[in-house]
Amino acid sequence: MTNETQQDNRPFFSLTWGGKGQKPDPDIDDTARAQPELPPLVVLSDDAAGPSVRRMTQFTDAAAACEHVDFWYPPEHRSGLIAFWALARKPAEREDGPVEAEALVLVRDHRDPELVSPFSFVDMTAAFDFIRQEMRHGLDPSLVVLLWAVPAGVETTVFGDVRVVPERAPEMEQPMKVLWNERGGRPSPEGSPRPAEPVRPRSQVEALLSDLANALRTGKSDEPKPAFAGFGSPEGRF
C-alpha cells in the first residue's frame, strides 16, 4: 500500500481518548475546540471476526478512499462496503432540503481498535440512551465512538474507475453561542460589578460524559477485560 492510500489511525470523535483514565475527547465540546478542516471518510468492510463486526478504515478525502478500494477490492467484492462521512455535528440543511444523516455508535474491539460493531439511530437522544443502557451491562465507555454519519456510495463507473458519492462532506451546523442576558442594560463600566452569568442547563452530551467519568473512576484498571460478546439490542442500519 502506498503512502497516499494508508489510512489515518488516530481516534476520531470518540467520547474518550485511549483507555481508562483519559480525558474526554475535546471534539465533543463544540465551543472548546474548532472543528477539523476535513471530516474523515470512513469505509466499513466485512471481517472474519464475525457477521456483525466490520473493519474500519479512515481516509482524509474521497480520492484516497477510491485508490484504496480500487487496489484492495475487485468490482465483484465492493457491494458489501459501507462508506460514510463522519461528522462531529449534525449536517446543516441545504437549499434543496435536509441532508440524510444518522446518529452512529461504533464500539471498538478491545483487541483491535480497527474492528467495530456499528449501531445506527435516528437521533442522538436514542444513541445516548443506548450507550447508557449498555454501560449498565458492562460496556467499556473508552471503546465507544459517537458521531453523525452521512452515507456515501462506493460506485464503479462504466470505465472501471471507483468513485465515492458524495465526493465531499456536507457542511455542519454551527455551534450555538450562549450570550449573556442584556436585559439589565449595557455592560457595567470598569470597576463596577458585572451581571451574573445565567445558569446554563447541562446538555445531553455533558450528562453522558459525566456518566462516563463516573464509570471510569469506579472501574478497576488492574483487572483484565473479557472479550466483548456483543449486544442483545437489534442492529442498526450500518
Secondary structure in CASP SS format (residue, H / E / C, confidence):
PFRMAT SS
TARGET T0000
AUTHOR 0000-0000-0000
METHOD secondary structure of the structure
MODEL  1
M C 1.00
T C 1.00
N H 1.00
E H 1.00
T H 1.00
Q C 1.00
Q C 1.00
D C 1.00
N C 1.00
R C 1.00
P C 1.00
F C 1.00
F C 1.00
S E 1.00
L C 1.00
T E 1.00
W C 1.00
G C 1.00
G C 1.00
K C 1.00
G C 1.00
Q C 1.00
K C 1.00
P E 1.00
D C 1.00
P H 1.00
D H 1.00
I H 1.00
D C 1.00
D C 1.00
T C 1.00
A C 1.00
R C 1.00
A C 1.00
Q C 1.00
P C 1.00
E C 1.00
L C 1.00
P C 1.00
P C 1.00
L E 1.00
V E 1.00
V E 1.00
L E 1.00
S E 1.00
D E 1.00
D E 1.00
A C 1.00
A C 1.00
G E 1.00
P E 1.00
S E 1.00
V E 1.00
R E 1.00
R E 1.00
M E 1.00
T E 1.00
Q E 1.00
F E 1.00
T C 1.00
D C 1.00
A H 1.00
A H 1.00
A H 1.00
A H 1.00
C H 1.00
E H 1.00
H H 1.00
V H 1.00
D H 1.00
F H 1.00
W H 1.00
Y C 1.00
P C 1.00
P H 1.00
E H 1.00
H H 1.00
R C 1.00
S C 1.00
G C 1.00
L C 1.00
I E 1.00
A E 1.00
F E 1.00
W E 1.00
A E 1.00
L E 1.00
A C 1.00
R C 1.00
K C 1.00
P E 1.00
A C 1.00
E C 1.00
R E 1.00
E C 1.00
D C 1.00
G E 1.00
P C 1.00
V C 1.00
E C 1.00
A C 1.00
E E 1.00
A E 1.00
L E 1.00
V E 1.00
L E 1.00
V E 1.00
R E 1.00
D C 1.00
H C 1.00
R C 1.00
D C 1.00
P C 1.00
E C 1.00
L E 1.00
V E 1.00
S E 1.00
P E 1.00
F E 1.00
S E 1.00
F E 1.00
V C 1.00
D C 1.00
M H 1.00
T H 1.00
A H 1.00
A H 1.00
F H 1.00
D H 1.00
F H 1.00
I H 1.00
R H 1.00
Q H 1.00
E H 1.00
M H 1.00
R H 1.00
H C 1.00
G C 1.00
L C 1.00
D C 1.00
P H 1.00
S H 1.00
L H 1.00
V E 1.00
V E 1.00
L E 1.00
L E 1.00
W E 1.00
A E 1.00
V E 1.00
P E 1.00
A E 1.00
G E 1.00
V E 1.00
E E 1.00
T E 1.00
T C 1.00
V C 1.00
F C 1.00
G C 1.00
D C 1.00
V E 1.00
R E 1.00
V E 1.00
V E 1.00
P C 1.00
E C 1.00
R C 1.00
A C 1.00
P C 1.00
E C 1.00
M E 1.00
E C 1.00
Q C 1.00
P C 1.00
M C 1.00
K C 1.00
V C 1.00
L C 1.00
W C 1.00
N C 1.00
E H 1.00
R H 1.00
G H 1.00
G C 1.00
R C 1.00
P C 1.00
S C 1.00
P C 1.00
E C 1.00
G C 1.00
S C 1.00
P C 1.00
R C 1.00
P C 1.00
A C 1.00
E C 1.00
P C 1.00
V C 1.00
R C 1.00
P C 1.00
R C 1.00
S C 1.00
Q H 1.00
V H 1.00
E H 1.00
A H 1.00
L H 1.00
L H 1.00
S H 1.00
D H 1.00
L H 1.00
A H 1.00
N H 1.00
A H 1.00
L H 1.00
R H 1.00
T H 1.00
G C 1.00
K C 1.00
S C 1.00
D C 1.00
E C 1.00
P C 1.00
K C 1.00
P C 1.00
A C 1.00
F C 1.00
A C 1.00
G C 1.00
F C 1.00
G C 1.00
S C 1.00
P C 1.00
E C 1.00
G C 1.00
R C 1.00
F C 1.00
END
